[in-house]
């Protein structure tokens, strides 16, 4: 049996036993977590969120790139179209983690520069090899984004060896 067959079989179990009917499009906690695609760092599991409580955007390194900012601006329009607003009362949480695979690419500016939409000189400020500095950089980028005014932004670091989360950049609007 292949992976698709395994996963669709599991979906049948999910649909019959764990599916939560009536979830809304907007996360109940009015929170969006920006995290890494690494399967060890599932934002819902790591943060103990229940079905429909948070939304997650996942990419390589959990980084706030120009594309991530565009996604968030688009999500704000979606929330406005649905009668809400991704603005005051919402939280953006950047969730980085230890031993992230993106750090293995630090010597490959040909991959990283296009990802961050910068030149090789601009890569240094992305702090690819330092998750704490990367969190500070990414949170600052979100806080500076004028299309997301009034949103509280914070930065958390997940330790893949212990399962614990540390607040590296406390939330502020």
C-alpha atoms as one frame of an Amber mdcrd trajectory, in Angstrom:
protein
   0.000   0.000   0.000   1.307   3.474  -0.885   1.293   6.685   1.117  -1.851
   8.028  -0.595  -3.775   4.875   0.269  -2.513   4.993   3.854  -3.477   8.638
   4.282  -6.894   8.361   2.644  -7.617   5.360   4.881  -6.686   7.452   7.896
  -8.924  10.205   6.576 -11.880   7.848   6.589 -11.219   7.206  10.288 -10.870
  10.946  10.911 -14.140  11.721   9.112 -15.962   9.072  11.153 -14.489   9.687
  14.599 -12.689  13.036  14.986 -14.149  15.449  12.426 -15.427  18.651  14.034
 -18.514  19.880  12.253 -19.260  23.593  12.037 -15.743  25.022  12.264 -15.546
  28.610  11.056 -13.154  29.937   8.444 -11.626  32.343  10.980  -9.487  30.796
  13.730 -11.265  30.937  17.088  -8.211  32.400  18.857  -7.711  34.982  16.093
  -4.144  33.766  15.708  -1.942  32.921  12.755   1.276  31.012  13.351   4.074
  31.301  10.812   6.194  28.173  11.133   8.498  25.762   9.386   7.433  22.856
   7.170   9.550  20.527   9.314   7.200  17.722  10.428   8.693  17.842  13.943
   7.198  21.314  14.365   3.459  21.060  13.717   2.175  24.374  15.157  -1.150
  22.929  16.300   0.517  20.050  18.149   3.440  22.063  19.576   1.159  24.808
  20.892  -1.667  22.519  22.004  -4.240  24.151  19.738  -7.545  22.461  19.124
  -9.417  22.187  15.829 -10.178  25.604  14.377  -8.287  27.581  17.037  -5.313
  28.794  14.968  -4.357  29.192  11.336  -0.871  28.240  10.182   1.361  29.379
   7.355   4.287  27.027   6.873   7.359  27.505   4.714  11.069  26.665   4.708
  12.442  27.889   8.020   9.146  29.460   9.095  10.516  32.707   7.759   8.758
  35.999   7.097   9.649  36.618   3.469   8.146  39.177   1.085   5.866  36.365
  -0.135   4.711  35.708   3.451   3.823  39.394   3.840   1.791  39.200   0.619
  -0.031  36.112   1.938  -0.897  37.918   5.153  -2.168  40.960   3.243  -4.303
  38.598   1.167  -5.603  36.881   4.316  -6.567  40.270   5.706  -8.692  40.863
   2.597 -10.245  37.401   3.058 -11.155  38.185   6.666 -12.616  41.535   5.635
 -14.655  39.867   2.897 -15.973  37.407   5.487 -17.131  40.247   7.758 -14.127
  40.420  10.085 -10.719  42.025  10.010  -7.234  40.659  10.555  -6.288  43.662
  12.636  -6.632  44.700  16.276  -7.435  41.699  18.451  -5.437  39.301  16.263
  -2.067  37.698  16.985   0.734  36.765  14.605   3.165  34.279  16.099   6.457
  33.471  14.415   7.516  29.963  15.454  11.112  29.035  14.676  12.885  25.967
  16.003  16.264  24.572  16.905  18.176  22.401  14.430  16.270  23.834  11.458
  17.185  22.547   8.009  17.445  26.066   6.584  20.675  26.476   8.562  22.192
  23.782   6.355  21.820  26.144   3.398  23.815  29.006   4.893  26.597  28.441
   2.350  24.174  28.433  -0.598  23.347  32.064  -1.320  22.126  31.066  -4.782
  19.132  29.394  -3.047  18.643  31.777  -0.136  18.887  35.132  -1.921  15.892
  34.479  -4.216  13.898  32.974  -1.316  14.316  36.148   0.743  14.117  38.339
  -2.384  17.418  39.988  -1.574  20.958  40.006  -2.874  23.848  38.156  -1.301
  24.727  41.233   0.795  21.209  41.305   2.261  21.405  37.675   3.376  23.453
  38.553   6.457  20.520  40.381   8.051  18.319  37.309   7.557  20.386  35.551
  10.267  19.808  32.131   8.707  22.187  30.365  11.107  20.836  31.988  14.320
  17.183  31.232  15.167  16.957  33.891  17.900  18.295  36.635  15.628  16.088
  35.344  12.801  13.052  35.621  15.097  13.926  39.211  15.986  14.332  40.034
  12.290  11.069  38.376  11.236   9.026  39.889  14.070  10.415  43.325  13.191
   9.369  42.807   9.563   5.816  41.939  10.634   5.611  44.878  13.032   6.758
  47.225  10.249   4.155  45.922   7.775   1.624  48.747   7.444  -1.050  46.458
   5.981  -1.244  44.608   9.316  -1.636  47.480  11.754  -2.865  46.738  15.262
  -1.931  43.051  15.244   0.091  41.723  18.201   3.279  40.024  17.011   5.577
  37.695  18.919   8.399  35.249  18.306   8.691  31.781  19.829  11.515  29.257
  19.650  10.658  25.552  19.825  13.354  23.185  21.038  13.104  19.959  19.029
  15.153  18.113  21.683  12.911  18.959  24.667   9.526  19.880  23.165   9.488
  23.220  24.987   8.694  26.658  23.601  10.509  29.804  24.696   9.188  33.335
  24.158  12.140  35.054  22.476  10.283  38.177  21.319   7.367  39.047  23.632
   4.089  40.144  22.015   3.424  43.801  21.320   1.139  45.577  18.904
